[in-house]
Amino acid sequence: MAISVETFFLNPDAQGTLQAQIQEMIAAGILSGRFRAEEKLPSSRKLAAHLGVSRITVTLAYTELVANDYLTARGRSGFFVSGTAPVPPSFSPTEKGQETVDWAGTITRQFTGGDTPRKPKDWRSYRYPFIYGQADATLFDHANWRLCALRALGQKDFAAMTGDYFDQDDPLLIEYIARHTLPRRGIIARPEEILITLGAQNALWIVVQLLLQQGRKAAIEDPSYYTLRDQLGHTGCALDVIGVDSDGLPPKQIAADTDVVFTTPSHQSPTTATMPMARRKALLSRAKEIDAIVVEDDYEFEMSFRAPPSPALKSIDSDGRVIYLGSFSKSLFPGLRLGYLVGSEPFIRQARALRANVLRHPPGHIQRTVAYFLSLGHYDAQIRRMARVLQERRAVLEEAISSHGLIPANRSLYGGSSLWMQAPAHVDMGRAAEDLRANSVIIEPGAPFFSTETRRHNFYRLGYSSIASERIPQGVAHVAEAIRNARP
C-alpha cells in the first residue's frame, strides 16, 4: 500500500532545515501509527514537487531515515516504512472518570501565585519590546557558539558530555571561572569554593534552603527581585524589608537579629543604583557586628559600559561571610540557565550535596560548551560588542525620555540594560502596560518588585537589550502618551 503524497505538508512556522522538517514529519507519522510497516513512501521526485523543495533535499531526508531504521530502500522500487521501525504501543486507554482526590488538601505547600509576572512568549513579535533580560539574536555570536558546541560533542569530550559528575562540575569551566572571571571582580577562590548552578535563581534557592527556616530572619531590599521574596516566603523565616535609596541598601537599617542579608550592590535590582565603596564597607562592618551572612547577587556586572564596575563585596570580605552569585544567563542568553556560587568551602560542600540530591549537576555538554566559548575568547568579544550596542541604545533611550518629559527614578552610573522609571503618583503602570500592548509596546510594571506593605504602582522598567535603536523613540512616544492619558 502506498502513502498518498497529499498526506505531507510543511509547517511555515517550523524550525530547522527543510531536510530536518521532512525527516521529522515522516518519523512522526511512523511513531503515531499513521504510516505502517511495509507502506511505500512517495517517490523523492513526487514529494519534492508536492512540497516545493529540491529533490536532493527529500533524498537526503529519506537516506537519513534509512540510516535510523525508519525506512528501508528497495532498489528501484523506492522507499518503504521499515518492518523494524519504532511502533507505537498498542493498548486501549481506560476511560477517564471523575477525579476524587482533594489536591488542595493533599498538597502540603503551594508554589503557585506570588509576584512573578508572566512575560509574553511572543515578545519578539512586538515592535517595541522594552523587555528586560531577553537576548537579542543580532548580537549573539551564533557561528562560534555552534563551533564550541560541536567541539564539545566530539570524541575527545565524550566523557565530559555523557559522564555523571554526581556532585562535581566540569573542571575546565571551574578553572576558567577561578582564573579569569572572578579575578575581574577582585575575588580569589579555589575550585572547592565554586559551584555551578542552573542560573542565579537556582543559586538563590540553594542559599535560601541552606541558611533559612522558621526562627531565622532574612533582610532583603525593597524594591527587589520578586522571585527571591517568593522563595523566602516558602521557608517560614521572618522577613525584614528594607527600602533602598540612591546608594542601595542602607546598612544602618539592618536589624540586630538578622541572620542573612540579600543585596545587589553593583546594580541594584530593579532600581539600578550602585552602592558606593564607603557603604559597601559599612555593610560588611554591620554584618560582622551582628554575625550575619551577606548574599551578593552580582547579576549584571559585565554590562558596565559607562565606567569600570566597583569591586565586589566578596573581594573586600575579610572573614568569609559573603556568598557570591554570578550568572552567564544575562550576558549570553537566558535560556542557557547557567550560573555559579562562590563561598567558603564548608558552605559550598553543603550546597554541592543539596544540588546533587535534587538534580545532580547541570548538563555536562552545556558546561563544556560554555567552557570553550569562554576560554577561546568568544565571550569577551561578545561582551564588548554588546556593551557598544547597549551604550548606543542607552543614549537614544535617555534622549527620548527626556524629550517626552518622562522621569527616571534612578540613573545607573555604570550602564546595565534597563532604566527604572517613575510615572506620576496616580498612574497605574500595570494597567498602562496592558493598554500599551495594543500599540505593540511591552514594558514591565514595577509593582511586583515592591513588598505588599510598600507596593507602589506608578513605577516601571524599560529594558533596552532587545529593542533596536531606531525603534526606541517611537516606542517611548507611545509610553508617554499612555501615561498622559492614564485615568486618575
C-alpha positions as a printed Julia matrix, in Angstrom:
488×3 Matrix{Float64}:
   0.0    0.0    0.0
   1.33   3.45  -0.89
   1.13   6.53   1.29
  -0.57   9.41  -0.53
   1.61  12.43  -1.24
  -1.26  14.65  -0.06
  -0.55  13.35   3.47
   2.56  15.52   3.63
   2.81  19.26   4.2
   5.37  21.64   5.7
   4.56  23.97   8.56
   5.63  27.5    7.52
   6.41  28.34  11.18
   8.51  25.22  11.81
  12.12  25.49  12.95
  15.14  23.78  11.39
  16.23  22.96   7.85
  13.83  21.65   5.22
  15.59  18.29   5.35
  15.13  18.1    9.12
  11.45  19.1    8.83
  10.81  16.33   6.28
  12.59  13.77   8.48
  10.58  14.85  11.5
   7.31  14.76   9.54
   7.87  11.18   8.35
   9.21   9.92  11.69
   6.2   11.46  13.47
   3.86   9.68  11.04
   5.52   6.35  11.79
   5.62   6.87  15.57
   1.96   7.93  15.65
   0.87   4.83  13.72
  -0.38   6.74  10.66
   2.34   5.19   8.49
   2.61   1.42   8.94
   5.3   -1.14   8.23
   5.84  -2.01   4.55
   3.86   1.01   3.27
   5.52   2.73   0.33
   6.62   6.39   0.54
   6.03   8.75  -2.42
   8.99   8.96  -4.78
  11.54  11.66  -3.98
  10.63  13.44  -7.23
   6.88  13.44  -6.48
   7.27  14.52  -2.82
   9.73  17.26  -3.79
   7.29  18.65  -6.35
   4.42  18.48  -3.86
   6.35  20.28  -1.1
   8.04  22.77  -3.39
  11.59  21.77  -2.39
  14.56  20.33  -4.25
  14.66  16.61  -4.93
  18.05  16.25  -3.24
  16.53  17.61   0.0
  13.93  14.81   0.01
  16.53  12.2   -0.99
  18.83  13.22   1.87
  15.91  13.09   4.32
  14.96   9.6    3.11
  18.59   8.44   3.34
  18.89   9.67   6.93
  15.65   7.86   7.85
  17.03   4.67   6.29
  20.17   5.01   8.42
  17.97   5.33  11.53
  15.86   2.29  10.52
  12.64   4.22   9.99
  12.7    3.44   6.25
  14.17   0.79   4.03
  15.3    1.25   0.4
  14.4   -1.43  -2.14
  16.4   -0.88  -5.29
  14.27   0.74  -7.98
  11.05   0.1   -6.08
  11.62   3.1   -3.8
  11.42   3.68  -0.05
   9.2    1.8    2.39
   8.42   2.03   6.1
  10.84  -0.39   7.73
   9.47  -3.58   9.26
  11.62  -2.91  12.32
  10.77   0.79  12.65
   9.69   2.0   16.1
   5.98   1.38  16.54
   3.56   2.98  18.98
   2.3    0.83  21.88
  -0.99  -0.92  21.29
  -3.42  -0.52  24.17
  -6.87   0.7   24.91
  -6.82   3.65  27.3
  -9.12   3.49  30.28
 -11.97   5.96  30.09
 -11.24   8.82  32.47
 -13.64   9.06  35.36
 -14.41  11.75  37.89
 -11.35  12.68  39.97
 -11.89  12.26  43.7
  -8.53  13.4   45.09
  -8.67  16.6   47.13
  -5.5   18.17  45.79
  -5.98  21.37  47.79
  -5.75  19.32  50.97
  -3.18  16.82  49.69
  -0.54  19.31  48.52
   1.27  20.45  51.63
   2.86  23.61  50.2
   1.63  25.94  47.46
   4.12  27.28  44.9
   1.72  28.98  42.5
   0.83  32.61  42.97
   3.39  35.05  44.29
   4.55  38.12  42.42
   6.47  36.64  39.5
   4.79  38.19  36.42
   4.22  36.36  33.17
   6.12  37.81  30.26
   4.57  37.3   26.82
   6.1   34.35  24.99
   5.64  36.13  21.67
   7.54  39.24  22.74
   9.69  39.09  19.6
   6.6   39.82  17.51
   6.14  43.18  19.28
   7.55  46.23  17.52
   8.67  47.98  20.72
   9.83  45.3   23.19
  11.19  47.21  26.2
  11.54  43.82  27.84
  14.27  43.06  30.35
  16.53  40.04  30.44
  15.96  38.67  26.94
  18.6   38.09  24.28
  18.94  39.99  21.02
  19.7   37.41  18.35
  21.51  40.02  16.25
  24.14  40.47  18.98
  24.86  36.8   19.66
  27.86  35.01  18.13
  25.92  32.08  16.68
  28.79  30.82  14.5
  31.36  30.44  17.26
  28.8   29.12  19.75
  27.92  26.41  17.22
  31.6   25.55  16.77
  32.1   25.3   20.52
  29.02  23.09  20.85
  30.26  20.83  18.05
  33.68  20.63  19.66
  32.04  19.64  22.95
  30.2   16.88  21.07
  33.46  15.4   19.77
  35.02  12.11  20.78
  37.67  13.86  22.87
  34.96  15.32  25.1
  32.72  12.25  25.15
  33.25  11.68  28.87
  32.54  15.32  29.7
  29.31  15.16  27.71
  27.98  11.79  28.85
  29.52  11.23  32.27
  27.76  11.59  35.61
  29.71  14.16  37.62
  27.43  13.39  40.6
  28.17  16.43  42.8
  31.08  17.82  40.77
  31.32  20.14  37.74
  33.28  20.44  34.52
  36.87  21.16  35.62
  37.53  23.33  32.54
  34.62  25.62  33.38
  35.55  25.8   37.06
  39.14  26.61  36.15
  38.11  29.46  33.84
  35.79  30.98  36.45
  38.5   30.75  39.11
  41.35  32.09  36.97
  39.61  34.65  34.78
  36.02  35.57  35.7
  36.35  36.02  39.46
  39.68  37.92  39.46
  37.95  40.58  37.31
  35.74  41.17  40.34
  38.72  41.09  42.7
  37.77  37.64  44.0
  40.23  34.82  44.63
  38.63  31.39  45.05
  39.71  27.76  44.9
  37.76  25.15  42.9
  36.39  23.78  46.19
  34.74  27.17  46.76
  32.85  27.3   43.42
  29.62  25.54  42.43
  27.88  25.65  39.03
  24.11  26.22  39.22
  21.17  26.32  36.84
  21.23  30.11  36.74
  21.17  32.71  39.51
  17.64  31.76  40.54
  18.74  28.2   41.29
  21.73  29.61  43.18
  19.41  31.75  45.32
  17.19  28.74  46.01
  20.17  26.7   47.23
  21.26  29.54  49.52
  17.75  30.0   50.91
  17.33  26.29  51.59
  20.64  26.01  53.44
  20.52  29.18  55.53
  16.91  29.95  56.37
  13.99  28.31  58.13
  11.45  29.13  60.81
  13.06  31.04  63.66
  15.63  32.79  61.45
  15.43  36.2   59.79
  16.36  37.46  56.33
  16.74  41.08  55.21
  16.01  41.99  51.6
  15.98  45.19  49.57
  12.75  46.93  48.65
  12.07  47.01  45.78
  13.82  43.74  44.98
  13.79  40.63  42.81
  10.27  39.24  43.3
  11.27  35.56  42.93
  13.64  35.85  45.89
  10.81  37.2   48.01
   8.62  34.25  46.94
  11.38  31.77  47.76
  11.87  33.23  51.22
   8.15  33.07  51.88
   8.23  29.29  51.45
  10.79  28.82  54.25
   8.71  30.33  57.04
  11.55  32.63  58.07
  10.95  36.16  59.3
  11.41  38.74  56.56
  12.7   42.28  57.07
  12.03  44.5   54.04
  14.43  47.46  53.85
  13.81  50.34  51.46
  16.74  51.25  49.22
  17.88  54.78  48.44
  20.02  56.19  45.64
  23.04  54.29  47.03
  21.29  50.96  47.51
  20.73  49.13  50.79
  21.32  51.28  53.93
  23.31  49.16  56.43
  22.1   51.07  59.5
  18.59  49.75  58.94
  19.62  46.1   59.18
  18.17  44.73  62.42
  20.48  43.18  65.01
  18.69  39.8   64.87
  19.15  39.41  61.1
  20.76  36.13  60.01
  21.09  36.64  56.23
  21.21  39.84  54.15
  20.44  39.68  50.41
  21.78  42.54  48.32
  22.56  43.59  44.73
  25.24  46.24  45.4
  26.78  46.63  41.96
  23.5   47.07  40.09
  20.53  47.14  42.42
  17.58  45.17  41.08
  15.47  46.84  39.8
  16.46  50.46  40.55
  19.99  50.08  39.03
  21.54  52.02  41.98
  25.23  51.34  42.6
  26.44  51.05  46.18
  29.48  53.31  46.87
  32.6   51.81  48.38
  32.06  53.51  51.76
  28.62  51.94  52.08
  29.94  48.52  50.99
  32.45  48.63  53.81
  29.74  49.79  56.21
  27.53  46.89  55.13
  30.27  44.35  55.8
  31.02  46.0   59.13
  27.35  45.79  60.14
  27.16  42.15  59.05
  30.22  41.3   61.11
  28.82  43.21  64.11
  25.59  41.17  64.12
  27.21  37.97  62.77
  25.06  37.86  59.62
  25.78  36.23  56.26
  25.68  38.51  53.18
  24.45  37.11  49.86
  25.74  39.23  46.97
  23.93  38.89  43.65
  26.29  40.36  41.03
  23.93  39.61  38.14
  24.95  42.26  35.56
  28.48  43.41  36.26
  29.66  42.7   32.68
  27.29  45.35  31.34
  29.26  48.27  32.85
  29.87  50.29  29.68
  29.94  53.75  31.27
  32.66  53.11  33.84
  34.51  50.13  35.32
  32.38  48.35  37.96
  33.17  48.75  41.65
  34.92  45.84  43.37
  32.58  43.09  44.5
  31.62  42.86  48.17
  33.22  39.41  48.15
  36.56  40.95  47.16
  36.7   43.08  50.33
  35.27  40.4   52.62
  37.99  39.56  55.15
  36.19  36.92  57.21
  34.37  34.76  54.66
  30.8   35.86  55.37
  29.89  36.87  51.78
  28.32  34.33  49.42
  28.7   35.5   45.82
  26.29  34.74  42.94
  27.2   35.12  39.28
  25.4   34.2   36.08
  26.13  33.68  32.39
  22.42  33.82  31.53
  22.31  37.63  31.35
  25.49  38.05  29.3
  24.96  35.07  26.93
  21.25  34.21  26.75
  18.61  33.5   29.42
  17.78  30.04  28.09
  21.31  28.92  28.95
  20.38  28.71  32.67
  23.95  28.61  33.93
  25.32  30.46  36.94
  27.65  29.87  39.85
  28.01  30.22  43.61
  31.22  31.24  45.36
  31.59  30.85  49.11
  33.58  29.32  51.91
  34.34  25.64  51.4
  32.07  24.34  54.22
  29.11  26.16  52.69
  29.86  25.06  49.11
  30.24  21.46  50.33
  26.68  21.5   51.64
  25.41  23.39  48.56
  27.01  20.72  46.38
  25.29  17.95  48.33
  21.9   19.69  48.1
  22.26  20.21  44.37
  23.26  16.55  43.88
  20.16  15.4   45.75
  17.86  17.49  43.53
  19.38  17.5   40.04
  22.92  16.01  40.24
  24.59  18.72  38.12
  23.91  20.99  35.12
  24.33  19.07  31.83
  27.95  18.27  31.02
  27.67  19.22  27.36
  26.39  22.69  28.23
  29.16  23.2   30.79
  31.87  22.13  28.31
  30.4   24.29  25.51
  30.44  27.35  27.77
  33.97  26.5   28.92
  35.17  26.54  25.29
  33.21  29.69  24.48
  34.87  31.46  27.42
  38.39  30.12  27.07
  38.64  30.76  23.31
  37.86  34.45  23.8
  34.43  34.46  22.17
  32.7   35.51  25.39
  34.87  38.59  25.89
  34.37  39.59  22.26
  30.61  39.28  22.67
  30.61  41.34  25.87
  32.5   44.15  24.11
  30.08  44.02  21.18
  27.05  44.07  23.47
  28.49  46.94  25.53
  28.91  49.13  22.42
  25.36  48.47  21.25
  23.83  48.9   24.71
  25.66  52.18  25.17
  24.23  53.45  21.89
  20.7   52.3   22.79
  21.0   53.84  26.25
  21.89  57.22  24.73
  18.92  57.06  22.35
  16.59  55.99  25.19
  17.73  58.77  27.53
  17.27  61.37  24.8
  13.78  60.03  24.02
  12.55  60.01  27.62
  13.94  63.49  28.14
  12.18  64.86  25.05
   8.86  63.37  26.23
   9.22  64.54  29.82
   9.4   61.05  31.33
  11.08  60.66  34.72
  13.89  58.2   35.5
  13.57  57.11  39.16
  17.31  56.45  39.32
  20.28  56.81  36.99
  22.8   53.98  36.87
  26.37  55.21  36.93
  27.77  52.14  35.21
  25.31  51.11  32.48
  23.32  47.9   32.55
  20.42  47.04  30.24
  17.41  48.79  31.77
  16.1   52.06  33.22
  13.95  52.25  36.35
  11.21  54.8   35.7
   8.61  56.67  37.75
   5.25  57.91  36.49
   3.01  60.41  38.34
   1.57  59.01  41.56
  -1.95  58.49  40.15
  -0.79  56.29  37.22
  -1.18  52.51  37.48
   1.6   51.24  35.21
   0.19  47.72  35.32
  -2.94  48.99  33.59
  -0.84  51.16  31.26
   1.27  48.15  30.3
  -1.87  46.26  29.27
  -3.07  49.2   27.18
   0.33  49.61  25.51
   0.23  46.12  24.04
  -2.4   47.35  21.6
   0.36  49.56  20.16
   2.84  46.66  20.1
   4.72  48.01  23.15
   5.96  45.89  26.07
   7.05  47.47  29.33
   7.46  45.9   32.77
   5.23  47.23  35.59
   7.17  47.94  38.78
   4.57  46.94  41.39
   5.68  43.27  41.74
   9.16  44.39  42.82
   7.75  46.02  45.96
   6.62  44.16  49.05
   2.9   44.01  49.74
   3.18  46.6   52.51
   5.07  49.16  50.4
   3.6   48.41  46.98
   3.69  51.29  44.53
   2.03  51.08  41.14
   3.49  54.11  39.38
   6.95  52.61  38.72
   8.02  50.65  35.66
  11.14  49.26  33.99
  12.31  49.89  30.43
  14.71  47.24  29.17
  16.72  48.03  26.07
  18.67  44.83  25.43
  16.19  43.56  22.83
  14.94  46.65  21.0
  16.7   48.23  18.03
  17.86  51.82  18.48
  15.75  53.14  15.61
  12.55  51.86  17.25
  13.21  53.34  20.69
  11.94  56.93  20.08
   8.53  55.89  18.75
   8.17  53.27  21.48
   8.9   55.87  24.15
   6.37  58.19  22.5
   3.69  55.51  22.96
   4.68  55.09  26.63
   4.5   58.85  27.21
   1.06  59.01  25.59
  -0.23  56.14  27.71
   0.94  57.91  30.88
  -0.62  61.24  29.82
  -3.94  59.54  29.1
  -3.95  57.42  32.28
  -7.09  57.72  34.35
  -6.67  59.01  37.93
